[in-house]
Amino acid sequence: MKRFLFIITCFVFTLFVADNACPQGKVARSVNNDTIEKIFQSLEVKFQKAERKDKDSTTTYYDFTRNAQQCRLYNYGNDLWLECVVEKAMKLEDINRWNADAKFSRLVLIEQKDKMILSLESQLDCLGGVTDAMIKQYINRFDEEAKKFAKFVK
């Protein structure tokens, strides 16, 4: 009987600690624009909201500046995509070096008609479930990558 009471006490204590010590917030499998805007406001990020219409869908994106770096966040609902774009040519070896060292981003060379563009990109797949705290961390982590990127391209 004592063993049974001990097990029940441990179980109740574990539930209490798990519920009160580690609040995770609501888990969502897609992210709406209101959530993105509330997160930006909590981070004190000023943004411009716009939409890009494709033939089958509409994608909302947010332009903002962090640490003198122009960034854009695309909200595809199930997927968030952050990018910073710089007009600059770079050797593929240098791009590969960035991609080998970077943990949370990738650097892509985009060739356009008359110019070369570097795109620092990061994606967050939301289908497995995300919380507001995870999205904040995603934005802050990208901010750190963008700071390193600004030094890298100088």
C-alpha positions in Angstrom: 0.0 0.0 0.0 2.8 2.4 0.8 4.4 1.7 -2.5 1.1 2.5 -4.3 0.7 5.8 -2.4 4.4 6.7 -3.2 3.8 6.0 -6.9 0.6 8.0 -7.0 2.3 10.9 -5.1 5.2 10.9 -7.6 2.8 10.8 -10.5 0.7 13.8 -9.2 3.9 15.7 -8.4 5.2 15.1 -12.0 2.0 16.4 -13.5 2.0 19.4 -11.3 5.6 20.3 -12.1 5.2 19.6 -15.8 2.1 21.8 -16.0 3.4 24.7 -14.0 7.2 24.8 -14.5 7.3 24.5 -18.3 4.4 26.3 -20.0 4.7 25.8 -23.7 1.8 27.8 -25.0 -0.7 26.7 -27.6 0.8 24.4 -30.3 -0.4 25.3 -33.9 0.2 23.4 -37.1 -0.2 26.6 -39.2 0.5 30.3 -38.5 -2.0 33.0 -39.2 -1.0 36.6 -39.9 -2.4 37.9 -36.6 0.0 35.7 -34.8 3.0 37.0 -36.9 2.0 40.6 -36.2 1.6 40.0 -32.5 5.0 38.4 -32.4 6.6 41.3 -34.3 5.0 43.8 -31.9 6.3 41.9 -28.9 9.8 42.0 -30.4 9.3 45.7 -31.2 9.8 45.2 -34.9 8.2 47.7 -37.2 7.1 46.0 -40.4 5.3 46.6 -43.7 2.7 44.0 -44.7 2.0 43.1 -48.3 0.6 40.2 -50.3 1.9 38.4 -53.4 -0.8 36.8 -55.4 0.0 33.6 -57.3 -2.4 31.9 -59.7 -3.6 29.4 -56.9 -2.8 31.2 -53.7 -1.9 34.4 -51.9 1.2 34.7 -49.7 1.5 37.4 -47.1 5.0 38.8 -46.5 6.4 41.3 -44.0 9.3 43.6 -44.8 11.3 44.8 -41.7 14.7 46.0 -40.7 16.8 44.6 -37.9 20.3 45.9 -37.2 20.4 47.9 -40.4 19.6 44.7 -42.4 16.6 44.6 -44.7 14.6 41.3 -44.1 11.5 39.7 -45.3 9.3 37.1 -43.7 6.9 35.1 -45.9 4.0 33.4 -44.2 2.8 30.4 -46.3 0.6 29.2 -43.4 2.3 25.8 -42.9 5.8 27.3 -43.5 7.6 30.5 -42.5 10.5 31.7 -44.7 12.9 34.5 -43.7 15.4 36.1 -46.1 17.8 38.9 -46.4 18.9 39.9 -49.9 22.1 41.7 -50.9 23.2 42.7 -54.4 26.7 41.3 -54.6 28.7 38.7 -56.5 30.5 36.1 -54.5 32.6 33.1 -55.4 30.9 29.8 -55.0 33.7 28.6 -52.7 32.8 31.4 -50.3 29.1 30.6 -50.5 29.9 27.0 -49.8 32.0 28.0 -46.9 29.1 30.0 -45.4 26.7 27.0 -45.9 29.2 24.6 -44.3 29.6 26.8 -41.2 26.0 28.1 -40.8 23.6 26.1 -38.6 20.3 27.8 -39.2 20.5 29.4 -42.6 21.7 28.9 -46.2 23.2 31.3 -48.7 21.9 31.1 -52.2 23.4 32.9 -55.3 20.7 34.1 -57.6 21.7 35.2 -61.1 19.4 37.8 -62.7 19.8 39.5 -66.0 22.3 42.2 -65.1 23.2 41.5 -61.5 24.1 38.8 -58.9 22.1 38.6 -55.7 22.9 36.8 -52.5 19.9 35.5 -50.5 20.4 34.5 -46.9 17.4 32.2 -46.2 15.9 30.2 -43.4 12.7 28.1 -43.2 10.5 26.9 -40.3 8.2 24.0 -41.1 5.1 24.5 -38.9 3.2 21.3 -39.8 4.8 19.4 -36.9 3.6 22.1 -34.5 4.9 25.4 -33.4 4.3 27.8 -30.5 4.6 31.6 -30.4 7.9 31.2 -28.4 9.3 29.0 -31.1 8.5 31.6 -33.8 10.1 34.3 -31.7 13.2 32.2 -31.3 13.2 31.5 -35.1 13.2 35.3 -35.8 15.8 36.0 -33.2 18.0 33.2 -34.4 17.8 34.5 -37.9 18.7 38.0 -36.7 21.9 36.5 -35.3 22.7 34.8 -38.6 22.0 38.0 -40.5 24.5 39.9 -38.3 27.1 37.3 -39.1 26.2 37.4 -42.8 26.6 41.2 -42.9 30.2 40.8 -41.6 30.8 37.9 -44.0 29.8 39.8 -47.2 31.9 42.9 -46.3 
